[in-house]
Amino acid sequence: MLIHPTIDPVALQLGPLAIHWYGLTYLAAFGLFLFLGLRRLRHEPYASMTGAAAWGRKDIEDILFLGVMGVVVGGRIGYCLFYKPGYYLAHPLEIFYVWQGGMSFHGGLIGVLVSQVWFARTRQKPWLQVMDLV
């Protein structure tokens, strides 16, 4: 029989505000992306790019912002569509009740991919270079 530990999902409780472990994990991942993305710009082929093809800190920050939006919006929409489509069709305003929980990994992944394709198209950057940074 496999026994796994019971871990409280709340890392820190400050009155009505609860900080969950998964939220801290998201924060760590976003910070690590920013750190590694900026370091990646110092290496080839990004370091030698000039003109319109050049990459800068703003590009990394924009990729991060769009990625965060993609994972949150995609994760929530994915949860609503994949797990409880009938319920949310009957209660469409509850899609926005994010404080009640409910996100899906595959919806978040789709959201991130869509956001990065959108970034590549609007900035005229090769999608493979965008994904190399991600």
N, CA, C and O atoms as CSV, one atom per row, in Angstrom:
chain,resi,resn,atom,element,x,y,z
A,1,MET,N,N,0.848,-1.176,0.000
A,1,MET,CA,C,0.000,0.000,0.000
A,1,MET,C,C,0.892,1.237,0.000
A,1,MET,O,O,1.833,1.352,0.786
A,2,LEU,N,N,0.573,2.146,-0.893
A,2,LEU,CA,C,1.336,3.380,-0.996
A,2,LEU,C,C,0.723,4.439,-0.078
A,2,LEU,O,O,-0.460,4.760,-0.187
A,3,ILE,N,N,1.533,4.967,0.814
A,3,ILE,CA,C,1.079,6.014,1.720
A,3,ILE,C,C,1.856,7.270,1.394
A,3,ILE,O,O,3.087,7.261,1.374
A,4,HIS,N,N,1.138,8.351,1.139
A,4,HIS,CA,C,1.815,9.616,0.869
A,4,HIS,C,C,1.408,10.630,1.929
A,4,HIS,O,O,0.324,10.553,2.507
A,5,PRO,N,N,2.288,11.566,2.164
A,5,PRO,CA,C,2.036,12.503,3.272
A,5,PRO,C,C,0.861,13.438,2.984
A,5,PRO,O,O,0.561,13.764,1.836
A,6,THR,N,N,0.222,13.847,4.052
A,6,THR,CA,C,-0.843,14.838,3.954
A,6,THR,C,C,-0.210,16.198,4.203
A,6,THR,O,O,0.174,16.521,5.327
A,7,ILE,N,N,-0.105,16.984,3.150
A,7,ILE,CA,C,0.539,18.291,3.244
A,7,ILE,C,C,-0.541,19.358,3.145
A,7,ILE,O,O,-1.391,19.313,2.256
A,8,ASP,N,N,-0.501,20.298,4.046
A,8,ASP,CA,C,-1.441,21.411,4.010
A,8,ASP,C,C,-1.153,22.254,2.765
A,8,ASP,O,O,-0.020,22.704,2.588
A,9,PRO,N,N,-2.142,22.479,1.899
A,9,PRO,CA,C,-1.891,23.265,0.686
A,9,PRO,C,C,-1.611,24.740,0.962
A,9,PRO,O,O,-1.103,25.447,0.091
A,10,VAL,N,N,-1.936,25.206,2.160
A,10,VAL,CA,C,-1.713,26.609,2.518
A,10,VAL,C,C,-0.351,26.732,3.185
A,10,VAL,O,O,-0.095,26.118,4.220
A,11,ALA,N,N,0.519,27.534,2.578
A,11,ALA,CA,C,1.858,27.742,3.124
A,11,ALA,C,C,1.843,28.779,4.238
A,11,ALA,O,O,2.556,28.648,5.232
A,12,LEU,N,N,1.013,29.823,4.061
A,12,LEU,CA,C,0.978,30.924,5.014
A,12,LEU,C,C,-0.429,31.520,5.029
A,12,LEU,O,O,-1.000,31.814,3.979
A,13,GLN,N,N,-0.973,31.692,6.220
A,13,GLN,CA,C,-2.310,32.268,6.373
A,13,GLN,C,C,-2.180,33.591,7.126
A,13,GLN,O,O,-1.698,33.629,8.257
A,14,LEU,N,N,-2.621,34.680,6.476
A,14,LEU,CA,C,-2.630,36.003,7.093
A,14,LEU,C,C,-4.066,36.508,7.103
A,14,LEU,O,O,-4.506,37.153,6.151
A,15,GLY,N,N,-4.785,36.221,8.159
A,15,GLY,CA,C,-6.199,36.577,8.222
A,15,GLY,C,C,-6.956,35.862,7.121
A,15,GLY,O,O,-6.860,34.640,7.002
A,16,PRO,N,N,-7.707,36.596,6.316
A,16,PRO,CA,C,-8.457,35.940,5.237
A,16,PRO,C,C,-7.591,35.590,4.025
A,16,PRO,O,O,-8.044,34.879,3.128
A,17,LEU,N,N,-6.366,36.079,3.991
A,17,LEU,CA,C,-5.475,35.835,2.860
A,17,LEU,C,C,-4.685,34.550,3.083
A,17,LEU,O,O,-3.978,34.409,4.081
A,18,ALA,N,N,-4.811,33.627,2.154
A,18,ALA,CA,C,-4.086,32.364,2.222
A,18,ALA,C,C,-3.123,32.273,1.046
A,18,ALA,O,O,-3.517,32.426,-0.110
A,19,ILE,N,N,-1.872,32.024,1.353
A,19,ILE,CA,C,-0.859,31.847,0.318
A,19,ILE,C,C,-0.595,30.344,0.196
A,19,ILE,O,O,-0.133,29.693,1.132
A,20,HIS,N,N,-0.904,29.821,-0.989
A,20,HIS,CA,C,-0.776,28.386,-1.227
A,20,HIS,C,C,0.610,28.035,-1.751
A,20,HIS,O,O,1.314,28.871,-2.317
A,21,TRP,N,N,0.980,26.777,-1.548
A,21,TRP,CA,C,2.280,26.300,-2.021
A,21,TRP,C,C,2.383,26.404,-3.540
A,21,TRP,O,O,3.434,26.771,-4.066
A,22,TYR,N,N,1.301,26.085,-4.247
A,22,TYR,CA,C,1.371,26.151,-5.710
A,22,TYR,C,C,1.568,27.592,-6.186
A,22,TYR,O,O,2.196,27.820,-7.220
A,23,GLY,N,N,1.040,28.558,-5.447
A,23,GLY,CA,C,1.261,29.963,-5.796
A,23,GLY,C,C,2.720,30.347,-5.634
A,23,GLY,O,O,3.272,31.079,-6.456
A,24,LEU,N,N,3.344,29.854,-4.575
A,24,LEU,CA,C,4.776,30.103,-4.377
A,24,LEU,C,C,5.600,29.426,-5.466
A,24,LEU,O,O,6.627,29.950,-5.896
A,25,THR,N,N,5.141,28.262,-5.905
A,25,THR,CA,C,5.833,27.559,-6.991
A,25,THR,C,C,5.735,28.346,-8.292
A,25,THR,O,O,6.721,28.466,-9.019
A,26,TYR,N,N,4.547,28.887,-8.594
A,26,TYR,CA,C,4.397,29.749,-9.770
A,26,TYR,C,C,5.346,30.948,-9.674
A,26,TYR,O,O,6.037,31.277,-10.638
A,27,LEU,N,N,5.374,31.588,-8.523
A,27,LEU,CA,C,6.227,32.759,-8.330
A,27,LEU,C,C,7.700,32.409,-8.541
A,27,LEU,O,O,8.433,33.159,-9.187
A,28,ALA,N,N,8.128,31.279,-8.002
A,28,ALA,CA,C,9.513,30.841,-8.188
A,28,ALA,C,C,9.801,30.560,-9.669
A,28,ALA,O,O,10.868,30.913,-10.172
A,29,ALA,N,N,8.859,29.930,-10.358
A,29,ALA,CA,C,9.053,29.617,-11.776
A,29,ALA,C,C,9.143,30.884,-12.614
A,29,ALA,O,O,9.971,30.968,-13.521
A,30,PHE,N,N,8.299,31.873,-12.321
A,30,PHE,CA,C,8.325,33.117,-13.079
A,30,PHE,C,C,9.632,33.871,-12.833
A,30,PHE,O,O,10.225,34.416,-13.764
A,31,GLY,N,N,10.074,33.898,-11.584
A,31,GLY,CA,C,11.347,34.557,-11.264
A,31,GLY,C,C,12.524,33.849,-11.915
A,31,GLY,O,O,13.439,34.496,-12.424
A,32,LEU,N,N,12.501,32.525,-11.900
A,32,LEU,CA,C,13.570,31.754,-12.532
A,32,LEU,C,C,13.582,31.966,-14.035
A,32,LEU,O,O,14.653,32.049,-14.635
A,33,PHE,N,N,12.406,32.056,-14.660
A,33,PHE,CA,C,12.358,32.334,-16.089
A,33,PHE,C,C,12.998,33.677,-16.404
A,33,PHE,O,O,13.793,33.783,-17.339
A,34,LEU,N,N,12.660,34.702,-15.633
A,34,LEU,CA,C,13.218,36.032,-15.874
A,34,LEU,C,C,14.739,35.999,-15.730
A,34,LEU,O,O,15.455,36.550,-16.565
A,35,PHE,N,N,15.222,35.366,-14.692
A,35,PHE,CA,C,16.663,35.264,-14.457
A,35,PHE,C,C,17.361,34.530,-15.597
A,35,PHE,O,O,18.347,35.024,-16.144
A,36,LEU,N,N,16.855,33.358,-15.954
A,36,LEU,CA,C,17.506,32.552,-17.000
A,36,LEU,C,C,17.346,33.176,-18.386
A,36,LEU,O,O,18.264,33.104,-19.203
A,37,GLY,N,N,16.185,33.789,-18.660
A,37,GLY,CA,C,15.979,34.435,-19.955
A,37,GLY,C,C,16.949,35.581,-20.173
A,37,GLY,O,O,17.508,35.730,-21.259
A,38,LEU,N,N,17.149,36.395,-19.138
A,38,LEU,CA,C,18.097,37.511,-19.260
A,38,LEU,C,C,19.527,37.007,-19.411
A,38,LEU,O,O,20.316,37.603,-20.144
A,39,ARG,N,N,19.865,35.939,-18.743
A,39,ARG,CA,C,21.209,35.357,-18.903
A,39,ARG,C,C,21.393,34.774,-20.296
A,39,ARG,O,O,22.478,34.848,-20.873
A,40,ARG,N,N,20.322,34.192,-20.831
A,40,ARG,CA,C,20.392,33.591,-22.177
A,40,ARG,C,C,20.703,34.646,-23.229
A,40,ARG,O,O,21.357,34.345,-24.227
A,41,LEU,N,N,20.246,35.877,-23.023
A,41,LEU,CA,C,20.499,36.943,-23.994
A,41,LEU,C,C,21.982,37.284,-24.114
A,41,LEU,O,O,22.396,37.876,-25.110
A,42,ARG,N,N,22.768,36.930,-23.138
A,42,ARG,CA,C,24.213,37.203,-23.174
A,42,ARG,C,C,24.979,36.217,-24.040
A,42,ARG,O,O,26.149,36.442,-24.350
A,43,HIS,N,N,24.336,35.133,-24.431
A,43,HIS,CA,C,24.994,34.068,-25.197
A,43,HIS,C,C,24.511,34.066,-26.635
A,43,HIS,O,O,23.475,34.645,-26.962
A,44,GLU,N,N,25.278,33.405,-27.485
A,44,GLU,CA,C,24.925,33.296,-28.904
A,44,GLU,C,C,23.698,32.423,-29.065
A,44,GLU,O,O,23.503,31.490,-28.285
A,45,PRO,N,N,22.884,32.695,-30.037
A,45,PRO,CA,C,22.994,33.687,-31.095
A,45,PRO,C,C,22.441,35.056,-30.695
A,45,PRO,O,O,22.545,36.005,-31.472
A,46,TYR,N,N,21.864,35.176,-29.518
A,46,TYR,CA,C,21.185,36.414,-29.128
A,46,TYR,C,C,22.146,37.577,-28.895
A,46,TYR,O,O,21.800,38.725,-29.176
A,47,ALA,N,N,23.333,37.302,-28.390
A,47,ALA,CA,C,24.276,38.370,-28.051
A,47,ALA,C,C,24.747,39.140,-29.284
A,47,ALA,O,O,25.045,40.331,-29.185
A,48,SER,N,N,24.819,38.489,-30.430
A,48,SER,CA,C,25.349,39.150,-31.625
A,48,SER,C,C,24.253,39.726,-32.533
A,48,SER,O,O,24.567,40.299,-33.577
A,49,MET,N,N,23.012,39.589,-32.167
A,49,MET,CA,C,21.927,40.106,-33.008
A,49,MET,C,C,21.837,41.621,-32.881
A,49,MET,O,O,21.967,42.180,-31.792
A,50,THR,N,N,21.612,42.273,-34.023
A,50,THR,CA,C,21.476,43.729,-34.031
A,50,THR,C,C,20.240,44.115,-34.836
A,50,THR,O,O,19.669,43.295,-35.554
A,51,GLY,N,N,19.846,45.356,-34.706
A,51,GLY,CA,C,18.709,45.863,-35.473
A,51,GLY,C,C,17.394,45.292,-34.996
A,51,GLY,O,O,17.197,45.052,-33.805
A,52,ALA,N,N,16.491,45.075,-35.947
A,52,ALA,CA,C,15.151,44.585,-35.609
A,52,ALA,C,C,15.175,43.164,-35.060
A,52,ALA,O,O,14.265,42.762,-34.336
A,53,ALA,N,N,16.217,42.401,-35.402
A,53,ALA,CA,C,16.305,41.020,-34.935
A,53,ALA,C,C,16.808,40.916,-33.501
A,53,ALA,O,O,16.725,39.844,-32.900
A,54,ALA,N,N,17.325,42.000,-32.941
A,54,ALA,CA,C,17.916,41.969,-31.600
A,54,ALA,C,C,16.848,41.720,-30.541
A,54,ALA,O,O,15.696,42.134,-30.673
A,55,TRP,N,N,17.268,41.037,-29.503
A,55,TRP,CA,C,16.420,40.755,-28.351
A,55,TRP,C,C,16.884,41.608,-27.186
A,55,TRP,O,O,18.079,41.867,-27.039
A,56,GLY,N,N,15.944,42.048,-26.356
A,56,GLY,CA,C,16.292,42.859,-25.200
A,56,GLY,C,C,15.511,42.441,-23.964
A,56,GLY,O,O,14.688,41.527,-24.009
A,57,ARG,N,N,15.782,43.120,-22.871
A,57,ARG,CA,C,15.112,42.832,-21.600
A,57,ARG,C,C,13.594,42.963,-21.730
A,57,ARG,O,O,12.850,42.167,-21.156
A,58,LYS,N,N,13.134,43.963,-22.479
A,58,LYS,CA,C,11.694,44.165,-22.649
A,58,LYS,C,C,11.049,42.951,-23.309
A,58,LYS,O,O,9.930,42.579,-22.957
A,59,ASP,N,N,11.737,42.335,-24.253
A,59,ASP,CA,C,11.198,41.134,-24.898
A,59,ASP,C,C,11.016,40.008,-23.879
A,59,ASP,O,O,9.988,39.331,-23.877
A,60,ILE,N,N,11.997,39.812,-23.030
A,60,ILE,CA,C,11.912,38.763,-22.010
A,60,ILE,C,C,10.770,39.069,-21.041
A,60,ILE,O,O,10.003,38.177,-20.680
A,61,GLU,N,N,10.659,40.323,-20.624
A,61,GLU,CA,C,9.581,40.707,-19.717
A,61,GLU,C,C,8.216,40.527,-20.370
A,61,GLU,O,O,7.266,40.104,-19.711
A,62,ASP,N,N,8.109,40.840,-21.648
A,62,ASP,CA,C,6.838,40.670,-22.354
A,62,ASP,C,C,6.495,39.193,-22.527
A,62,ASP,O,O,5.334,38.806,-22.394
A,63,ILE,N,N,7.493,38.373,-22.821
A,63,ILE,CA,C,7.256,36.931,-22.915
A,63,ILE,C,C,6.757,36.409,-21.573
A,63,ILE,O,O,5.821,35.611,-21.525
A,64,LEU,N,N,7.373,36.851,-20.493
A,64,LEU,CA,C,6.947,36.423,-19.165
A,64,LEU,C,C,5.515,36.871,-18.872
A,64,LEU,O,O,4.699,36.074,-18.409
A,65,PHE,N,N,5.205,38.146,-19.141
A,65,PHE,CA,C,3.858,38.646,-18.883
A,65,PHE,C,C,2.820,37.856,-19.667
A,65,PHE,O,O,1.804,37.434,-19.115
A,66,LEU,N,N,3.080,37.657,-20.957
A,66,LEU,CA,C,2.126,36.905,-21.781
A,66,LEU,C,C,2.038,35.451,-21.340
A,66,LEU,O,O,0.967,34.847,-21.391
A,67,GLY,N,N,3.163,34.889,-20.908
A,67,GLY,CA,C,3.144,33.517,-20.401
A,67,GLY,C,C,2.320,33.386,-19.132
A,67,GLY,O,O,1.578,32.419,-18.965
A,68,VAL,N,N,2.449,34.356,-18.242
A,68,VAL,CA,C,1.649,34.350,-17.012
A,68,VAL,C,C,0.163,34.455,-17.354
A,68,VAL,O,O,-0.660,33.713,-16.820
A,69,MET,N,N,-0.170,35.385,-18.251
A,69,MET,CA,C,-1.566,35.518,-18.660
A,69,MET,C,C,-2.061,34.230,-19.328
A,69,MET,O,O,-3.187,33.791,-19.092
A,70,GLY,N,N,-1.211,33.638,-20.159
A,70,GLY,CA,C,-1.596,32.408,-20.848
A,70,GLY,C,C,-1.851,31.259,-19.890
A,70,GLY,O,O,-2.819,30.516,-20.055
A,71,VAL,N,N,-0.986,31.104,-18.883
A,71,VAL,CA,C,-1.159,29.990,-17.952
A,71,VAL,C,C,-2.380,30.200,-17.066
A,71,VAL,O,O,-3.093,29.242,-16.770
A,72,VAL,N,N,-2.634,31.425,-16.640
A,72,VAL,CA,C,-3.778,31.675,-15.755
A,72,VAL,C,C,-5.089,31.586,-16.538
A,72,VAL,O,O,-5.999,30.856,-16.145
A,73,VAL,N,N,-5.185,32.320,-17.634
A,73,VAL,CA,C,-6.427,32.309,-18.419
A,73,VAL,C,C,-6.649,30.939,-19.050
A,73,VAL,O,O,-7.755,30.402,-18.995
A,74,GLY,N,N,-5.608,30.373,-19.646
A,74,GLY,CA,C,-5.746,29.055,-20.258
A,74,GLY,C,C,-6.059,27.974,-19.244
A,74,GLY,O,O,-6.873,27.088,-19.503
A,75,GLY,N,N,-5.407,28.045,-18.080
A,75,GLY,CA,C,-5.669,27.058,-17.035
A,75,GLY,C,C,-7.100,27.121,-16.537
A,75,GLY,O,O,-7.730,26.088,-16.306
A,76,ARG,N,N,-7.611,28.324,-16.372
A,76,ARG,CA,C,-8.989,28.476,-15.892
A,76,ARG,C,C,-9.994,28.045,-16.951
A,76,ARG,O,O,-10.930,27.301,-16.659
A,77,ILE,N,N,-9.802,28.511,-18.175
A,77,ILE,CA,C,-10.726,28.129,-19.249
A,77,ILE,C,C,-10.656,26.626,-19.501
A,77,ILE,O,O,-11.675,25.976,-19.733
A,78,GLY,N,N,-9.439,26.082,-19.451
A,78,GLY,CA,C,-9.294,24.637,-19.613
A,78,GLY,C,C,-10.038,23.854,-18.547
A,78,GLY,O,O,-10.683,22.850,-18.849
A,79,TYR,N,N,-9.953,24.306,-17.302
A,79,TYR,CA,C,-10.676,23.648,-16.215
A,79,TYR,C,C,-12.173,23.683,-16.486
A,79,TYR,O,O,-12.858,22.668,-16.360
A,80,CYS,N,N,-12.674,24.849,-16.858
A,80,CYS,CA,C,-14.114,24.993,-17.110
A,80,CYS,C,C,-14.578,24.134,-18.280
A,80,CYS,O,O,-15.657,23.543,-18.223
A,81,LEU,N,N,-13.774,24.058,-19.339
A,81,LEU,CA,C,-14.165,23.288,-20.528
A,81,LEU,C,C,-13.944,21.793,-20.370
A,81,LEU,O,O,-14.769,20.997,-20.817
A,82,PHE,N,N,-12.831,21.396,-19.732
A,82,PHE,CA,C,-12.481,19.981,-19.677
A,82,PHE,C,C,-13.138,19.239,-18.517
A,82,PHE,O,O,-13.436,18.051,-18.639
A,83,TYR,N,N,-13.368,19.915,-17.401
A,83,TYR,CA,C,-13.845,19.222,-16.212
A,83,TYR,C,C,-15.315,19.449,-15.882
A,83,TYR,O,O,-15.992,18.523,-15.435
A,84,LYS,N,N,-15.821,20.654,-16.092
A,84,LYS,CA,C,-17.215,20.947,-15.736
A,84,LYS,C,C,-17.899,21.805,-16.800
A,84,LYS,O,O,-18.414,22.876,-16.481
A,85,PRO,N,N,-17.916,21.363,-18.042
A,85,PRO,CA,C,-18.496,22.211,-19.090
A,85,PRO,C,C,-19.988,22.474,-18.890
A,85,PRO,O,O,-20.454,23.584,-19.144
A,86,GLY,N,N,-20.732,21.483,-18.445
A,86,GLY,CA,C,-22.168,21.666,-18.241
A,86,GLY,C,C,-22.464,22.665,-17.133
A,86,GLY,O,O,-23.359,23.500,-17.264
A,87,TYR,N,N,-21.718,22.578,-16.056
A,87,TYR,CA,C,-21.930,23.495,-14.936
A,87,TYR,C,C,-21.646,24.935,-15.347
A,87,TYR,O,O,-22.439,25.832,-15.061
A,88,TYR,N,N,-20.518,25.156,-16.017
A,88,TYR,CA,C,-20.156,26.525,-16.390
A,88,TYR,C,C,-20.989,27.054,-17.552
A,88,TYR,O,O,-21.100,28.267,-17.725
A,89,LEU,N,N,-21.569,26.173,-18.343
A,89,LEU,CA,C,-22.503,26.619,-19.367
A,89,LEU,C,C,-23.786,27.141,-18.709
A,89,LEU,O,O,-24.402,28.096,-19.183
A,90,ALA,N,N,-24.171,26.491,-17.607
A,90,ALA,CA,C,-25.348,26.937,-16.876
A,90,ALA,C,C,-25.063,28.149,-15.985
A,90,ALA,O,O,-25.972,28.924,-15.688
A,91,HIS,N,N,-23.821,28.314,-15.561
A,91,HIS,CA,C,-23.415,29.415,-14.674
A,91,HIS,C,C,-22.187,30.128,-15.269
A,91,HIS,O,O,-21.098,30.034,-14.703
A,92,PRO,N,N,-22.342,30.828,-16.383
A,92,PRO,CA,C,-21.171,31.391,-17.075
A,92,PRO,C,C,-20.402,32.448,-16.284
A,92,PRO,O,O,-19.195,32.592,-16.481
A,93,LEU,N,N,-21.050,33.176,-15.412
A,93,LEU,CA,C,-20.329,34.185,-14.632
A,93,LEU,C,C,-19.352,33.564,-13.633
A,93,LEU,O,O,-18.385,34.208,-13.226
A,94,GLU,N,N,-19.604,32.322,-13.241
A,94,GLU,CA,C,-18.724,31.660,-12.284
A,94,GLU,C,C,-17.377,31.266,-12.900
A,94,GLU,O,O,-16.467,30.845,-12.185
A,95,ILE,N,N,-17.252,31.401,-14.199
A,95,ILE,CA,C,-15.940,31.197,-14.836
A,95,ILE,C,C,-14.942,32.183,-14.250
A,95,ILE,O,O,-13.759,31.867,-14.122
A,96,PHE,N,N,-15.410,33.373,-13.894
A,96,PHE,CA,C,-14.536,34.416,-13.361
A,96,PHE,C,C,-14.303,34.296,-11.857
A,96,PHE,O,O,-13.548,35.095,-11.303
A,97,TYR,N,N,-14.915,33.340,-11.181
A,97,TYR,CA,C,-14.754,33.162,-9.743
A,97,TYR,C,C,-13.466,32.371,-9.470
A,97,TYR,O,O,-13.518,31.233,-9.002
A,98,VAL,N,N,-12.349,32.966,-9.756
A,98,VAL,CA,C,-11.071,32.263,-9.630
A,98,VAL,C,C,-10.728,31.939,-8.179
A,98,VAL,O,O,-9.937,31.030,-7.926
A,99,TRP,N,N,-11.299,32.655,-7.234
A,99,TRP,CA,C,-11.009,32.403,-5.823
A,99,TRP,C,C,-11.615,31.077,-5.353
A,99,TRP,O,O,-11.277,30.581,-4.278
A,100,GLN,N,N,-12.511,30.509,-6.165
A,100,GLN,CA,C,-13.081,29.210,-5.812
A,100,GLN,C,C,-12.185,28.066,-6.287
A,100,GLN,O,O,-12.472,26.899,-6.022
A,101,GLY,N,N,-11.112,28.398,-6.980
A,101,GLY,CA,C,-10.181,27.376,-7.443
A,101,GLY,C,C,-10.603,26.775,-8.774
A,101,GLY,O,O,-11.685,27.049,-9.293
A,102,GLY,N,N,-9.720,25.953,-9.305
A,102,GLY,CA,C,-9.993,25.258,-10.539
A,102,GLY,C,C,-9.143,25.739,-11.695
A,102,GLY,O,O,-9.466,26.729,-12.351
A,103,MET,N,N,-8.048,25.026,-11.941
A,103,MET,CA,C,-7.192,25.276,-13.104
A,103,MET,C,C,-6.747,23.917,-13.622
A,103,MET,O,O,-6.639,22.956,-12.860
A,104,SER,N,N,-6.490,23.846,-14.917
A,104,SER,CA,C,-6.006,22.593,-15.485
A,104,SER,C,C,-4.630,22.816,-16.105
A,104,SER,O,O,-4.351,23.865,-16.685
A,105,PHE,N,N,-3.787,21.809,-15.967
A,105,PHE,CA,C,-2.445,21.888,-16.539
A,105,PHE,C,C,-2.510,22.015,-18.050
A,105,PHE,O,O,-1.845,22.873,-18.630
A,106,HIS,N,N,-3.309,21.165,-18.697
A,106,HIS,CA,C,-3.334,21.170,-20.157
A,106,HIS,C,C,-3.940,22.459,-20.701
A,106,HIS,O,O,-3.533,22.915,-21.770
A,107,GLY,N,N,-4.887,23.054,-20.008
A,107,GLY,CA,C,-5.403,24.360,-20.426
A,107,GLY,C,C,-4.337,25.436,-20.292
A,107,GLY,O,O,-4.209,26.304,-21.156
A,108,GLY,N,N,-3.565,25.376,-19.200
A,108,GLY,CA,C,-2.465,26.332,-19.009
A,108,GLY,C,C,-1.396,26.176,-20.076
A,108,GLY,O,O,-0.867,27.168,-20.577
A,109,LEU,N,N,-1.076,24.940,-20.426
A,109,LEU,CA,C,-0.078,24.686,-21.469
A,109,LEU,C,C,-0.549,25.251,-22.810
A,109,LEU,O,O,0.219,25.895,-23.525
A,110,ILE,N,N,-1.799,25.006,-23.140
A,110,ILE,CA,C,-2.342,25.545,-24.391
A,110,ILE,C,C,-2.319,27.072,-24.361
A,110,ILE,O,O,-1.979,27.713,-25.355
A,111,GLY,N,N,-2.682,27.651,-23.216
A,111,GLY,CA,C,-2.669,29.102,-23.085
A,111,GLY,C,C,-1.279,29.690,-23.266
A,111,GLY,O,O,-1.126,30.729,-23.908
A,112,VAL,N,N,-0.266,29.042,-22.710
A,112,VAL,CA,C,1.114,29.522,-22.867
A,112,VAL,C,C,1.553,29.410,-24.317
A,112,VAL,O,O,2.160,30.339,-24.849
A,113,LEU,N,N,1.260,28.301,-24.961
A,113,LEU,CA,C,1.647,28.139,-26.366
A,113,LEU,C,C,0.984,29.199,-27.242
A,113,LEU,O,O,1.635,29.789,-28.105
A,114,VAL,N,N,-0.306,29.441,-27.023
A,114,VAL,CA,C,-1.013,30.462,-27.809
A,114,VAL,C,C,-0.397,31.833,-27.558
A,114,VAL,O,O,-0.206,32.604,-28.498
A,115,SER,N,N,-0.085,32.146,-26.306
A,115,SER,CA,C,0.487,33.463,-25.999
A,115,SER,C,C,1.860,33.648,-26.640
A,115,SER,O,O,2.205,34.756,-27.052
A,116,GLN,N,N,2.639,32.585,-26.725
A,116,GLN,CA,C,3.972,32.702,-27.311
A,116,GLN,C,C,3.926,32.781,-28.832
A,116,GLN,O,O,4.749,33.461,-29.446
A,117,VAL,N,N,2.971,32.089,-29.439
A,117,VAL,CA,C,2.773,32.234,-30.887
A,117,VAL,C,C,2.342,33.664,-31.195
A,117,VAL,O,O,2.814,34.267,-32.159
A,118,TRP,N,N,1.439,34.206,-30.369
A,118,TRP,CA,C,0.991,35.589,-30.558
A,118,TRP,C,C,2.159,36.563,-30.414
A,118,TRP,O,O,2.285,37.498,-31.204
A,119,PHE,N,N,3.016,36.351,-29.408
A,119,PHE,CA,C,4.192,37.204,-29.223
A,119,PHE,C,C,5.089,37.147,-30.460
A,119,PHE,O,O,5.514,38.188,-30.961
A,120,ALA,N,N,5.380,35.948,-30.954
A,120,ALA,CA,C,6.270,35.795,-32.105
A,120,ALA,C,C,5.699,36.496,-33.339
A,120,ALA,O,O,6.438,37.145,-34.080
A,121,ARG,N,N,4.418,36.372,-33.556
A,121,ARG,CA,C,3.808,37.003,-34.739
A,121,ARG,C,C,3.778,38.517,-34.634
A,121,ARG,O,O,4.061,39.210,-35.611
A,122,THR,N,N,3.438,39.042,-33.458
A,122,THR,CA,C,3.327,40.492,-33.323
A,122,THR,C,C,4.689,41.175,-33.287
A,122,THR,O,O,4.788,42.356,-33.617
A,123,ARG,N,N,5.730,40.465,-32.897
A,123,ARG,CA,C,7.077,41.049,-32.839
A,123,ARG,C,C,7.951,40.651,-34.014
A,123,ARG,O,O,9.118,41.038,-34.080
A,124,GLN,N,N,7.398,39.880,-34.943
A,124,GLN,CA,C,8.148,39.372,-36.091
A,124,GLN,C,C,9.425,38.650,-35.647
A,124,GLN,O,O,10.495,38.832,-36.228
A,125,LYS,N,N,9.288,37.844,-34.625
A,125,LYS,CA,C,10.401,37.024,-34.125
A,125,LYS,C,C,10.130,35.583,-34.535
A,125,LYS,O,O,8.980,35.144,-34.533
A,126,PRO,N,N,11.170,34.848,-34.883
A,126,PRO,CA,C,10.966,33.430,-35.200
A,126,PRO,C,C,10.440,32.671,-33.980
A,126,PRO,O,O,10.982,32.796,-32.882
A,127,TRP,N,N,9.387,31.889,-34.181
A,127,TRP,CA,C,8.761,31.177,-33.076
A,127,TRP,C,C,9.750,30.241,-32.392
A,127,TRP,O,O,9.688,30.064,-31.175
A,128,LEU,N,N,10.653,29.645,-33.147
A,128,LEU,CA,C,11.624,28.743,-32.531
A,128,LEU,C,C,12.579,29.492,-31.608
A,128,LEU,O,O,13.023,28.929,-30.607
A,129,GLN,N,N,12.905,30.743,-31.915
A,129,GLN,CA,C,13.727,31.533,-31.002
A,129,GLN,C,C,12.948,31.847,-29.733
A,129,GLN,O,O,13.516,31.829,-28.641
A,130,VAL,N,N,11.668,32.133,-29.858
A,130,VAL,CA,C,10.840,32.385,-28.682
A,130,VAL,C,C,10.821,31.144,-27.800
A,130,VAL,O,O,10.999,31.238,-26.586
A,131,MET,N,N,10.605,29.986,-28.406
A,131,MET,CA,C,10.534,28.758,-27.631
A,131,MET,C,C,11.901,28.371,-27.067
A,131,MET,O,O,11.970,27.694,-26.042
A,132,ASP,N,N,12.971,28.782,-27.708
A,132,ASP,CA,C,14.312,28.550,-27.182
A,132,ASP,C,C,14.502,29.307,-25.860
A,132,ASP,O,O,15.163,28.816,-24.944
A,133,LEU,N,N,13.923,30.492,-25.774
A,133,LEU,CA,C,14.007,31.271,-24.545
A,133,LEU,C,C,13.076,30.741,-23.474
A,133,LEU,O,O,13.384,30.793,-22.284
A,134,VAL,N,N,11.938,30.231,-23.907
A,134,VAL,CA,C,10.970,29.706,-22.940
A,134,VAL,C,C,11.483,28.393,-22.447
A,134,VAL,O,O,10.838,27.750,-21.618
